[in-house]
Amino acid sequence: MGLRYCCLIVGDNLLGSSIAMIYLNNLVIGYQGKRLTQPISGQFEEGSLTAVMGENGTGKSTLLKTLCGLQPALSGRVLFKEDAQSKMAWLPQQADIDKGFPINVFDVVAMGCWPERRITFSLQHHDMDRIYAALNAVGIENLANVSISQLSGGQFQRMLFARLLVQNASIMLMDEPFTGIDSQTQDMLMALICQLSHEGKTMIAVLHNPNLVSDFFPQTLMINNTCTHWGKTPEVFTECQLFNQPQSHRRVRFG
């Protein structure tokens, strides 16, 4: 896991073109020795926007944790382009975060500077500029000095996205980024995700709303306990017999 590659050849197929950021090579994920998936093989290309979908308990969150090294794979490999593994940002579920921890919004967003700067180092002027620019981008610059315990669900998620923006990583992993937030915040954050993808960031998100995925995510990885479907979203939805709501119920596409 976490091996660098120039190219990986399987049979007559070249796996490892210059645009691929991550390859899964017969990856089996799980925890405490319990397998959650069949072997998964495929690639996340540079600048791609991929939704990870599936029923609860099928390994969606475990997949993201495996990609970023928080969870070991049971078998198979995760292969990264050059030093891409060191350029990953992780947006966890809100339920995984202690909202009672005594810290304010600014300090949480400033954590996005840590990959470049040791925690013991002081923030520089350009770091401060990045932090305030990120707060402004998600509309919470007025909450910089507010304790995270006082934030609404939408404000909390905006803060986590601001930290993501400060990290400016090549690969961004998001675990259920729209759970428990209002539609206005969802629309604003979805617009940011589309913008980051257009800038060449590789975006991978665990999601549950098929209409949202259909409207905005060109690629989908559908996971269940017996098989996986990975490819263009319309094709995956057809294979999995997922049907969208009537057009009048769908949101307006960004970008």
CYANA upper distance limits for C-alpha pairs under 8 A (distance plus 0.5 A):
  1 MET  CA     73 ALA  CA      8.02
  1 MET  CA     76 GLY  CA      8.18
  1 MET  CA     77 ARG  CA      5.27
  1 MET  CA     78 VAL  CA      5.37
  1 MET  CA     79 LEU  CA      7.03
  2 GLY  CA     69 GLY  CA      8.49
  2 GLY  CA     77 ARG  CA      7.94
  2 GLY  CA     78 VAL  CA      6.09
  2 GLY  CA     79 LEU  CA      6.01
  2 GLY  CA     80 PHE  CA      6.75
  2 GLY  CA     85 GLN  CA      7.46
  3 LEU  CA     78 VAL  CA      7.59
  3 LEU  CA     79 LEU  CA      5.69
  3 LEU  CA     80 PHE  CA      6.75
  4 ARG  CA     79 LEU  CA      6.61
  4 ARG  CA     80 PHE  CA      5.87
  4 ARG  CA     81 LYS  CA      6.44
  4 ARG  CA     82 GLU  CA      5.74
  4 ARG  CA     83 ASP  CA      7.64
  5 TYR  CA     16 GLY  CA      7.84
  5 TYR  CA     79 LEU  CA      7.18
  5 TYR  CA     80 PHE  CA      7.05
  5 TYR  CA     81 LYS  CA      6.39
  5 TYR  CA     82 GLU  CA      6.83
  6 CYS  CA     16 GLY  CA      6.82
  6 CYS  CA     17 SER  CA      8.43
  6 CYS  CA     81 LYS  CA      7.62
  6 CYS  CA     82 GLU  CA      7.98
  7 CYS  CA     14 LEU  CA      7.47
  7 CYS  CA     15 LEU  CA      6.46
  7 CYS  CA     16 GLY  CA      4.68
  7 CYS  CA     17 SER  CA      7.19
  8 LEU  CA     14 LEU  CA      6.78
  8 LEU  CA     15 LEU  CA      5.42
  8 LEU  CA     16 GLY  CA      6.06
  9 ILE  CA     13 ASN  CA      6.39
  9 ILE  CA     14 LEU  CA      5.36
  9 ILE  CA     15 LEU  CA      6.14
  9 ILE  CA     16 GLY  CA      8.36
 10 VAL  CA     14 LEU  CA      7.22
 10 VAL  CA     15 LEU  CA      7.63
 15 LEU  CA     23 TYR  CA      8.30
 16 GLY  CA     20 ALA  CA      6.67
 16 GLY  CA     23 TYR  CA      8.09
 16 GLY  CA     81 LYS  CA      8.42
 18 SER  CA     81 LYS  CA      8.48
 19 ILE  CA     45 GLU  CA      6.05
 19 ILE  CA     46 GLU  CA      5.75
 20 ALA  CA     43 GLN  CA      6.87
 20 ALA  CA     44 PHE  CA      6.47
 20 ALA  CA     45 GLU  CA      4.58
 20 ALA  CA     46 GLU  CA      6.04
 20 ALA  CA     81 LYS  CA      7.31
 21 MET  CA     43 GLN  CA      7.93
 21 MET  CA     44 PHE  CA      6.36
 21 MET  CA     45 GLU  CA      5.83
 21 MET  CA     46 GLU  CA      5.90
 21 MET  CA     80 PHE  CA      6.32
 21 MET  CA     81 LYS  CA      5.53
 21 MET  CA     84 ALA  CA      7.17
 21 MET  CA    202 THR  CA      8.13
 22 ILE  CA     43 GLN  CA      6.10
 22 ILE  CA     44 PHE  CA      5.69
 22 ILE  CA     45 GLU  CA      7.45
 22 ILE  CA     78 VAL  CA      7.47
 22 ILE  CA     79 LEU  CA      6.17
 22 ILE  CA     80 PHE  CA      5.17
 22 ILE  CA     81 LYS  CA      6.81
 23 TYR  CA     41 SER  CA      7.73
 23 TYR  CA     42 GLY  CA      6.28
 23 TYR  CA     43 GLN  CA      4.93
 23 TYR  CA     44 PHE  CA      7.04
 23 TYR  CA     78 VAL  CA      6.34
 23 TYR  CA     79 LEU  CA      5.45
 23 TYR  CA     80 PHE  CA      6.92
 24 LEU  CA     40 ILE  CA      6.83
 24 LEU  CA     41 SER  CA      5.23
 24 LEU  CA     42 GLY  CA      5.80
 24 LEU  CA     43 GLN  CA      6.70
 24 LEU  CA     76 GLY  CA      8.18
 24 LEU  CA     77 ARG  CA      6.53
 24 LEU  CA     78 VAL  CA      5.40
 24 LEU  CA     79 LEU  CA      6.90
 25 ASN  CA     39 PRO  CA      8.43
 25 ASN  CA     40 ILE  CA      7.15
 25 ASN  CA     41 SER  CA      5.22
 25 ASN  CA     42 GLY  CA      7.40
 25 ASN  CA     76 GLY  CA      6.19
 25 ASN  CA     77 ARG  CA      5.64
 25 ASN  CA     78 VAL  CA      6.89
 25 ASN  CA     79 LEU  CA      8.03
 26 ASN  CA     39 PRO  CA      4.96
 26 ASN  CA     40 ILE  CA      5.37
 26 ASN  CA     41 SER  CA      5.48
 26 ASN  CA     75 SER  CA      7.99
 26 ASN  CA     76 GLY  CA      5.30
 26 ASN  CA     77 ARG  CA      7.21
 27 LEU  CA     38 GLN  CA      8.47
 27 LEU  CA     39 PRO  CA      5.46
 27 LEU  CA     40 ILE  CA      5.40
 27 LEU  CA     41 SER  CA      6.98
 27 LEU  CA     73 ALA  CA      7.48
 27 LEU  CA     74 LEU  CA      8.22
 27 LEU  CA     75 SER  CA      6.34
 27 LEU  CA     76 GLY  CA      4.60
 27 LEU  CA     77 ARG  CA      6.01
 27 LEU  CA     78 VAL  CA      7.49
 28 VAL  CA     35 ARG  CA      7.43
 28 VAL  CA     36 LEU  CA      7.91
 28 VAL  CA     37 THR  CA      6.28
 28 VAL  CA     38 GLN  CA      6.54
 28 VAL  CA     39 PRO  CA      5.32
 28 VAL  CA     40 ILE  CA      6.99
 28 VAL  CA     73 ALA  CA      6.69
 28 VAL  CA     74 LEU  CA      6.02
 28 VAL  CA     75 SER  CA      5.69
 28 VAL  CA     76 GLY  CA      6.57
 29 ILE  CA     35 ARG  CA      6.59
 29 ILE  CA     36 LEU  CA      6.36
 29 ILE  CA     37 THR  CA      6.53
 29 ILE  CA     59 GLY  CA      7.64
 29 ILE  CA     62 THR  CA      7.42
 29 ILE  CA     63 LEU  CA      7.01
 29 ILE  CA     66 THR  CA      7.84
 29 ILE  CA     72 PRO  CA      8.24
 29 ILE  CA     73 ALA  CA      5.58
 29 ILE  CA     74 LEU  CA      5.95
 29 ILE  CA     75 SER  CA      7.74
 30 GLY  CA     34 LYS  CA      5.87
 30 GLY  CA     35 ARG  CA      5.11
 30 GLY  CA     36 LEU  CA      5.44
 30 GLY  CA     37 THR  CA      7.83
 30 GLY  CA     59 GLY  CA      7.45
 30 GLY  CA     62 THR  CA      7.26
 30 GLY  CA     73 ALA  CA      7.37
 30 GLY  CA     74 LEU  CA      6.81
 31 TYR  CA     35 ARG  CA      7.52
 31 TYR  CA     71 GLN  CA      8.13
 31 TYR  CA     72 PRO  CA      8.42
 31 TYR  CA     74 LEU  CA      8.22
 33 GLY  CA     74 LEU  CA      7.38
 35 ARG  CA     74 LEU  CA      7.79
 36 LEU  CA     57 GLY  CA      8.32
 36 LEU  CA     58 THR  CA      6.29
 36 LEU  CA     59 GLY  CA      6.19
 36 LEU  CA    225 ASN  CA      6.43
 37 THR  CA     58 THR  CA      7.43
 37 THR  CA     59 GLY  CA      7.42
 37 THR  CA    223 ILE  CA      7.80
 37 THR  CA    224 ASN  CA      7.11
 37 THR  CA    225 ASN  CA      5.57
 37 THR  CA    226 THR  CA      7.25
 37 THR  CA    227 CYS  CA      7.65
 37 THR  CA    228 THR  CA      8.49
 38 GLN  CA    225 ASN  CA      7.19
 38 GLN  CA    226 THR  CA      6.60
 38 GLN  CA    227 CYS  CA      6.32
 38 GLN  CA    228 THR  CA      7.87
 39 PRO  CA     76 GLY  CA      8.03
 40 ILE  CA    228 THR  CA      7.52
 42 GLY  CA    230 TRP  CA      8.02
 44 PHE  CA     48 SER  CA      7.10
 44 PHE  CA     50 THR  CA      8.21
 44 PHE  CA    202 THR  CA      7.89
 45 GLU  CA    202 THR  CA      7.42
 46 GLU  CA    200 GLY  CA      6.85
 46 GLU  CA    201 LYS  CA      7.12
 46 GLU  CA    202 THR  CA      5.76
 47 GLY  CA    197 SER  CA      5.72
 47 GLY  CA    198 HIS  CA      7.27
 47 GLY  CA    199 GLU  CA      7.73
 47 GLY  CA    200 GLY  CA      4.53
 47 GLY  CA    201 LYS  CA      5.16
 47 GLY  CA    202 THR  CA      4.88
 47 GLY  CA    203 MET  CA      7.58
 48 SER  CA    197 SER  CA      6.96
 48 SER  CA    200 GLY  CA      8.17
 48 SER  CA    201 LYS  CA      7.76
 48 SER  CA    202 THR  CA      5.56
 48 SER  CA    203 MET  CA      6.64
 48 SER  CA    218 PRO  CA      8.34
 48 SER  CA    219 GLN  CA      7.98
 49 LEU  CA    194 CYS  CA      8.47
 49 LEU  CA    197 SER  CA      6.84
 49 LEU  CA    202 THR  CA      6.84
 49 LEU  CA    203 MET  CA      5.36
 49 LEU  CA    204 ILE  CA      6.63
 49 LEU  CA    217 PHE  CA      6.00
 49 LEU  CA    218 PRO  CA      6.75
 49 LEU  CA    219 GLN  CA      6.70
 50 THR  CA    203 MET  CA      6.73
 50 THR  CA    204 ILE  CA      5.38
 50 THR  CA    205 ALA  CA      6.93
 50 THR  CA    217 PHE  CA      6.24
 50 THR  CA    218 PRO  CA      7.13
 50 THR  CA    219 GLN  CA      5.07
 50 THR  CA    220 THR  CA      5.76
 50 THR  CA    221 LEU  CA      7.58
 51 ALA  CA    204 ILE  CA      6.42
 51 ALA  CA    205 ALA  CA      5.51
 51 ALA  CA    206 VAL  CA      6.31
 51 ALA  CA    207 LEU  CA      6.71
 51 ALA  CA    213 VAL  CA      7.02
 51 ALA  CA    217 PHE  CA      6.66
 51 ALA  CA    219 GLN  CA      6.86
 51 ALA  CA    220 THR  CA      5.21
 51 ALA  CA    221 LEU  CA      6.67
 52 VAL  CA     60 LYS  CA      6.91
 52 VAL  CA    204 ILE  CA      7.64
 52 VAL  CA    205 ALA  CA      6.40
 52 VAL  CA    206 VAL  CA      5.10
 52 VAL  CA    207 LEU  CA      6.63
 52 VAL  CA    220 THR  CA      6.39
 52 VAL  CA    221 LEU  CA      5.31
 52 VAL  CA    222 MET  CA      6.43
 52 VAL  CA    223 ILE  CA      7.86
 53 MET  CA     60 LYS  CA      7.32
 53 MET  CA    206 VAL  CA      6.58
 53 MET  CA    207 LEU  CA      6.21
 53 MET  CA    208 HIS  CA      6.63
 53 MET  CA    220 THR  CA      7.72
 53 MET  CA    221 LEU  CA      6.74
 53 MET  CA    222 MET  CA      5.31
 53 MET  CA    223 ILE  CA      6.69
 54 GLY  CA     58 THR  CA      6.95
 54 GLY  CA     60 LYS  CA      7.52
 54 GLY  CA    208 HIS  CA      8.00
 54 GLY  CA    222 MET  CA      6.00
 54 GLY  CA    223 ILE  CA      5.47
 54 GLY  CA    224 ASN  CA      6.37
 55 GLU  CA    223 ILE  CA      8.22
 55 GLU  CA    224 ASN  CA      7.26
 58 THR  CA    223 ILE  CA      6.86
 58 THR  CA    224 ASN  CA      5.71
 58 THR  CA    225 ASN  CA      6.33
 59 GLY  CA     63 LEU  CA      6.42
 59 GLY  CA    223 ILE  CA      7.79
 59 GLY  CA    224 ASN  CA      8.31
 60 LYS  CA     64 LEU  CA      7.29
 60 LYS  CA    206 VAL  CA      6.91
 60 LYS  CA    223 ILE  CA      7.56
 61 SER  CA     65 LYS  CA      6.81
 61 SER  CA    175 ASP  CA      6.86
 61 SER  CA    206 VAL  CA      7.48
 62 THR  CA     66 THR  CA      6.53
 62 THR  CA     71 GLN  CA      7.53
 63 LEU  CA     67 LEU  CA      6.71
 64 LEU  CA     68 CYS  CA      6.88
 64 LEU  CA    173 LEU  CA      7.13
 64 LEU  CA    174 MET  CA      8.47
 64 LEU  CA    175 ASP  CA      7.97
 65 LYS  CA     69 GLY  CA      6.58
 65 LYS  CA     70 LEU  CA      5.43
 65 LYS  CA     71 GLN  CA      5.79
 66 THR  CA     70 LEU  CA      6.29
 66 THR  CA     71 GLN  CA      5.03
 66 THR  CA     72 PRO  CA      6.26
 66 THR  CA     73 ALA  CA      6.73
 67 LEU  CA     71 GLN  CA      8.44
 67 LEU  CA     78 VAL  CA      7.39
 68 CYS  CA     85 GLN  CA      7.79
 68 CYS  CA     88 MET  CA      7.60
 68 CYS  CA     90 TRP  CA      8.09
 73 ALA  CA     77 ARG  CA      7.96
 80 PHE  CA     84 ALA  CA      6.31
 80 PHE  CA     85 GLN  CA      6.56
 81 LYS  CA     85 GLN  CA      8.28
 83 ASP  CA     87 LYS  CA      7.56
 84 ALA  CA     88 MET  CA      7.47
 84 ALA  CA    170 SER  CA      7.48
 84 ALA  CA    171 ILE  CA      7.90
 87 LYS  CA    169 ALA  CA      5.50
 87 LYS  CA    170 SER  CA      5.97
 87 LYS  CA    171 ILE  CA      6.82
 88 MET  CA    169 ALA  CA      5.78
 88 MET  CA    170 SER  CA      6.65
 88 MET  CA    171 ILE  CA      5.17
 88 MET  CA    172 MET  CA      6.24
 88 MET  CA    173 LEU  CA      7.95
 89 ALA  CA    164 LEU  CA      6.92
 89 ALA  CA    167 GLN  CA      7.19
 89 ALA  CA    168 ASN  CA      8.37
 89 ALA  CA    169 ALA  CA      6.17
 89 ALA  CA    170 SER  CA      8.43
 89 ALA  CA    171 ILE  CA      6.73
 89 ALA  CA    172 MET  CA      5.24
 89 ALA  CA    173 LEU  CA      6.62
 90 TRP  CA    164 LEU  CA      7.99
 90 TRP  CA    172 MET  CA      6.56
 90 TRP  CA    173 LEU  CA      5.43
 90 TRP  CA    174 MET  CA      6.66
 91 LEU  CA    160 LEU  CA      7.24
 91 LEU  CA    161 PHE  CA      8.01
 91 LEU  CA    164 LEU  CA      7.61
 91 LEU  CA    172 MET  CA      8.16
 91 LEU  CA    173 LEU  CA      6.55
 91 LEU  CA    174 MET  CA      5.16
 91 LEU  CA    175 ASP  CA      6.65
 91 LEU  CA    177 PRO  CA      7.93
 92 PRO  CA     96 ASP  CA      7.09
 92 PRO  CA     97 ILE  CA      8.31
 92 PRO  CA    174 MET  CA      6.81
 92 PRO  CA    175 ASP  CA      5.74
 92 PRO  CA    176 GLU  CA      8.22
 92 PRO  CA    177 PRO  CA      8.32
 93 GLN  CA     97 ILE  CA      7.87
 93 GLN  CA    174 MET  CA      8.47
 93 GLN  CA    175 ASP  CA      5.93
 93 GLN  CA    176 GLU  CA      6.51
 93 GLN  CA    177 PRO  CA      7.35
 94 GLN  CA    157 GLN  CA      8.12
 99 LYS  CA    148 ILE  CA      6.65
 99 LYS  CA    149 SER  CA      5.76
100 GLY  CA    148 ILE  CA      7.86
100 GLY  CA    149 SER  CA      5.85
101 PHE  CA    148 ILE  CA      8.18
101 PHE  CA    149 SER  CA      7.93
102 PRO  CA    147 SER  CA      7.32
102 PRO  CA    148 ILE  CA      8.09
102 PRO  CA    149 SER  CA      8.30
103 ILE  CA    107 ASP  CA      7.07
103 ILE  CA    108 VAL  CA      7.63
103 ILE  CA    147 SER  CA      6.21
103 ILE  CA    148 ILE  CA      6.85
104 ASN  CA    108 VAL  CA      7.05
104 ASN  CA    144 ALA  CA      7.38
104 ASN  CA    145 ASN  CA      6.04
104 ASN  CA    146 VAL  CA      5.73
104 ASN  CA    147 SER  CA      4.59
104 ASN  CA    148 ILE  CA      5.92
105 VAL  CA    109 VAL  CA      6.83
105 VAL  CA    143 LEU  CA      7.10
105 VAL  CA    144 ALA  CA      5.48
105 VAL  CA    145 ASN  CA      6.53
105 VAL  CA    146 VAL  CA      6.38
105 VAL  CA    147 SER  CA      6.72
105 VAL  CA    148 ILE  CA      6.36
105 VAL  CA    159 MET  CA      7.16
106 PHE  CA    110 ALA  CA      6.53
106 PHE  CA    131 ILE  CA      8.03
106 PHE  CA    143 LEU  CA      8.47
106 PHE  CA    144 ALA  CA      5.13
106 PHE  CA    145 ASN  CA      6.67
107 ASP  CA    111 MET  CA      6.97
108 VAL  CA    112 GLY  CA      8.26
108 VAL  CA    159 MET  CA      8.09
108 VAL  CA    160 LEU  CA      8.32
108 VAL  CA    163 ARG  CA      7.41
109 VAL  CA    131 ILE  CA      6.98
109 VAL  CA    135 LEU  CA      8.43
109 VAL  CA    159 MET  CA      7.07
109 VAL  CA    160 LEU  CA      7.53
109 VAL  CA    162 ALA  CA      6.47
109 VAL  CA    163 ARG  CA      4.66
109 VAL  CA    164 LEU  CA      8.45
109 VAL  CA    166 VAL  CA      7.65
110 ALA  CA    114 TRP  CA      8.17
110 ALA  CA    131 ILE  CA      6.67
110 ALA  CA    163 ARG  CA      7.26
110 ALA  CA    166 VAL  CA      7.98
111 MET  CA    163 ARG  CA      7.26
112 GLY  CA    163 ARG  CA      5.50
112 GLY  CA    164 LEU  CA      7.01
112 GLY  CA    165 LEU  CA      8.24
112 GLY  CA    166 VAL  CA      5.57
112 GLY  CA    167 GLN  CA      4.99
113 CYS  CA    117 ARG  CA      6.52
113 CYS  CA    127 ASP  CA      7.58
113 CYS  CA    166 VAL  CA      7.01
113 CYS  CA    167 GLN  CA      6.54
114 TRP  CA    118 ARG  CA      6.15
114 TRP  CA    119 ILE  CA      6.37
115 PRO  CA    167 GLN  CA      7.97
117 ARG  CA    121 PHE  CA      7.01
123 LEU  CA    127 ASP  CA      6.29
123 LEU  CA    128 MET  CA      7.22
124 GLN  CA    128 MET  CA      6.94
125 HIS  CA    129 ASP  CA      6.79
126 HIS  CA    130 ARG  CA      6.77
127 ASP  CA    131 ILE  CA      6.76
128 MET  CA    132 TYR  CA      6.73
129 ASP  CA    133 ALA  CA      6.48
130 ARG  CA    134 ALA  CA      6.63
130 ARG  CA    166 VAL  CA      6.59
131 ILE  CA    135 LEU  CA      6.77
131 ILE  CA    162 ALA  CA      8.14
131 ILE  CA    163 ARG  CA      8.34
131 ILE  CA    166 VAL  CA      6.65
132 TYR  CA    136 ASN  CA      6.55
132 TYR  CA    141 GLU  CA      7.16
133 ALA  CA    137 ALA  CA      6.59
134 ALA  CA    138 VAL  CA      7.02
134 ALA  CA    162 ALA  CA      5.38
134 ALA  CA    163 ARG  CA      7.87
134 ALA  CA    165 LEU  CA      6.49
134 ALA  CA    166 VAL  CA      6.84
135 LEU  CA    139 GLY  CA      6.64
135 LEU  CA    140 ILE  CA      5.82
135 LEU  CA    141 GLU  CA      5.23
135 LEU  CA    144 ALA  CA      8.11
135 LEU  CA    159 MET  CA      7.76
135 LEU  CA    162 ALA  CA      6.18
136 ASN  CA    140 ILE  CA      6.54
136 ASN  CA    141 GLU  CA      5.50
137 ALA  CA    162 ALA  CA      8.00
138 VAL  CA    158 ARG  CA      6.21
138 VAL  CA    159 MET  CA      8.05
138 VAL  CA    161 PHE  CA      7.94
138 VAL  CA    162 ALA  CA      6.94
138 VAL  CA    188 MET  CA      8.12
138 VAL  CA    189 LEU  CA      8.07
139 GLY  CA    158 ARG  CA      8.23
140 ILE  CA    144 ALA  CA      7.60
140 ILE  CA    155 GLN  CA      7.75
140 ILE  CA    158 ARG  CA      7.84
140 ILE  CA    159 MET  CA      7.95
146 VAL  CA    150 GLN  CA      7.50
146 VAL  CA    151 LEU  CA      8.38
147 SER  CA    151 LEU  CA      7.86
148 ILE  CA    156 PHE  CA      7.57
151 LEU  CA    155 GLN  CA      6.09
151 LEU  CA    156 PHE  CA      6.15
152 SER  CA    156 PHE  CA      6.55
153 GLY  CA    157 GLN  CA      6.78
153 GLY  CA    180 GLY  CA      6.65
153 GLY  CA    181 ILE  CA      6.15
154 GLY  CA    158 ARG  CA      6.74
154 GLY  CA    180 GLY  CA      7.77
154 GLY  CA    181 ILE  CA      5.12
154 GLY  CA    182 ASP  CA      6.81
154 GLY  CA    185 THR  CA      6.67
155 GLN  CA    159 MET  CA      6.74
156 PHE  CA    160 LEU  CA      6.96
157 GLN  CA    161 PHE  CA      6.76
157 GLN  CA    177 PRO  CA      7.83
157 GLN  CA    178 PHE  CA      8.46
157 GLN  CA    181 ILE  CA      8.08
158 ARG  CA    162 ALA  CA      6.68
158 ARG  CA    185 THR  CA      8.10
158 ARG  CA    189 LEU  CA      8.03
159 MET  CA    163 ARG  CA      6.92
160 LEU  CA    164 LEU  CA      6.86
161 PHE  CA    165 LEU  CA      6.75
161 PHE  CA    189 LEU  CA      8.20
162 ALA  CA    166 VAL  CA      6.84
163 ARG  CA    167 GLN  CA      6.86
164 LEU  CA    168 ASN  CA      7.12
164 LEU  CA    169 ALA  CA      8.29
164 LEU  CA    172 MET  CA      8.20
169 ALA  CA    201 LYS  CA      7.91
170 SER  CA    200 GLY  CA      8.16
170 SER  CA    201 LYS  CA      5.59
170 SER  CA    202 THR  CA      6.69
171 ILE  CA    201 LYS  CA      6.37
171 ILE  CA    202 THR  CA      5.18
171 ILE  CA    203 MET  CA      6.59
171 ILE  CA    204 ILE  CA      8.39
172 MET  CA    201 LYS  CA      7.70
172 MET  CA    202 THR  CA      6.69
172 MET  CA    203 MET  CA      5.53
172 MET  CA    204 ILE  CA      6.81
173 LEU  CA    203 MET  CA      6.74
173 LEU  CA    204 ILE  CA      5.48
173 LEU  CA    205 ALA  CA      6.42
174 MET  CA    203 MET  CA      8.33
174 MET  CA    204 ILE  CA      6.70
174 MET  CA    205 ALA  CA      5.04
174 MET  CA    206 VAL  CA      6.84
175 ASP  CA    205 ALA  CA      6.29
175 ASP  CA    206 VAL  CA      5.43
175 ASP  CA    207 LEU  CA      8.01
176 GLU  CA    205 ALA  CA      7.25
176 GLU  CA    206 VAL  CA      5.56
176 GLU  CA    207 LEU  CA      5.89
176 GLU  CA    208 HIS  CA      8.27
177 PRO  CA    205 ALA  CA      7.86
177 PRO  CA    206 VAL  CA      8.09
177 PRO  CA    207 LEU  CA      8.13
178 PHE  CA    186 GLN  CA      6.54
178 PHE  CA    207 LEU  CA      8.41
181 ILE  CA    185 THR  CA      6.97
181 ILE  CA    186 GLN  CA      7.13
182 ASP  CA    186 GLN  CA      6.79
183 SER  CA    187 ASP  CA      6.60
184 GLN  CA    188 MET  CA      6.78
185 THR  CA    189 LEU  CA      6.55
186 GLN  CA    190 MET  CA      6.42
187 ASP  CA    191 ALA  CA      6.71
188 MET  CA    192 LEU  CA      7.01
189 LEU  CA    193 ILE  CA      6.77
190 MET  CA    194 CYS  CA      6.77
190 MET  CA    254 PHE  CA      8.43
191 ALA  CA    195 GLN  CA      6.72
191 ALA  CA    254 PHE  CA      6.51
191 ALA  CA    255 GLY  CA      8.16
192 LEU  CA    196 LEU  CA      6.68
193 ILE  CA    197 SER  CA      6.71
193 ILE  CA    203 MET  CA      8.03
194 CYS  CA    198 HIS  CA      6.72
194 CYS  CA    216 PHE  CA      8.20
194 CYS  CA    254 PHE  CA      7.79
194 CYS  CA    255 GLY  CA      7.64
195 GLN  CA    199 GLU  CA      6.80
195 GLN  CA    255 GLY  CA      8.34
196 LEU  CA    200 GLY  CA      7.11
196 LEU  CA    201 LYS  CA      6.04
196 LEU  CA    203 MET  CA      8.43
197 SER  CA    201 LYS  CA      5.34
197 SER  CA    202 THR  CA      6.78
197 SER  CA    203 MET  CA      6.95
207 LEU  CA    213 VAL  CA      7.99
209 ASN  CA    213 VAL  CA      6.87
210 PRO  CA    214 SER  CA      6.43
210 PRO  CA    242 LEU  CA      8.11
210 PRO  CA    243 PHE  CA      8.49
210 PRO  CA    244 ASN  CA      7.18
211 ASN  CA    215 ASP  CA      6.65
211 ASN  CA    244 ASN  CA      6.19
211 ASN  CA    245 GLN  CA      7.49
211 ASN  CA    250 ARG  CA      7.04
212 LEU  CA    216 PHE  CA      6.68
212 LEU  CA    217 PHE  CA      8.23
212 LEU  CA    250 ARG  CA      8.36
212 LEU  CA    251 ARG  CA      8.05
213 VAL  CA    217 PHE  CA      5.48
213 VAL  CA    218 PRO  CA      8.40
213 VAL  CA    220 THR  CA      8.37
213 VAL  CA    233 THR  CA      8.22
214 SER  CA    218 PRO  CA      7.95
214 SER  CA    233 THR  CA      7.01
214 SER  CA    234 PRO  CA      7.67
214 SER  CA    244 ASN  CA      8.32
215 ASP  CA    250 ARG  CA      8.40
215 ASP  CA    251 ARG  CA      8.10
215 ASP  CA    253 ARG  CA      6.64
216 PHE  CA    253 ARG  CA      7.22
216 PHE  CA    254 PHE  CA      8.21
217 PHE  CA    233 THR  CA      7.51
218 PRO  CA    232 LYS  CA      6.31
218 PRO  CA    233 THR  CA      5.96
219 GLN  CA    230 TRP  CA      8.00
219 GLN  CA    231 GLY  CA      6.05
219 GLN  CA    232 LYS  CA      5.10
219 GLN  CA    233 THR  CA      5.38
220 THR  CA    229 HIS  CA      8.34
220 THR  CA    230 TRP  CA      6.28
220 THR  CA    231 GLY  CA      6.29
220 THR  CA    232 LYS  CA      6.72
220 THR  CA    233 THR  CA      5.51
220 THR  CA    236 VAL  CA      7.21
221 LEU  CA    228 THR  CA      7.62
221 LEU  CA    229 HIS  CA      6.31
221 LEU  CA    230 TRP  CA      4.85
221 LEU  CA    231 GLY  CA      7.19
221 LEU  CA    236 VAL  CA      8.30
222 MET  CA    228 THR  CA      6.04
222 MET  CA    229 HIS  CA      5.51
222 MET  CA    230 TRP  CA      6.71
222 MET  CA    236 VAL  CA      7.84
223 ILE  CA    227 CYS  CA      7.20
223 ILE  CA    228 THR  CA      5.26
223 ILE  CA    229 HIS  CA      7.28
224 ASN  CA    228 THR  CA      6.64
229 HIS  CA    236 VAL  CA      6.48
229 HIS  CA    239 GLU  CA      8.13
229 HIS  CA    240 CYS  CA      8.37
230 TRP  CA    236 VAL  CA      6.97
231 GLY  CA    235 GLU  CA      7.40
231 GLY  CA    236 VAL  CA      6.65
232 LYS  CA    236 VAL  CA      6.71
233 THR  CA    237 PHE  CA      6.51
234 PRO  CA    238 THR  CA      6.66
235 GLU  CA    239 GLU  CA      6.67
236 VAL  CA    240 CYS  CA      6.60
237 PHE  CA    241 GLN  CA      6.21
237 PHE  CA    242 LEU  CA      5.33
237 PHE  CA    243 PHE  CA      7.60
238 THR  CA    242 LEU  CA      6.72
238 THR  CA    243 PHE  CA      8.33
245 GLN  CA    249 HIS  CA      6.75
245 GLN  CA    250 ARG  CA      7.57
246 PRO  CA    250 ARG  CA      7.64
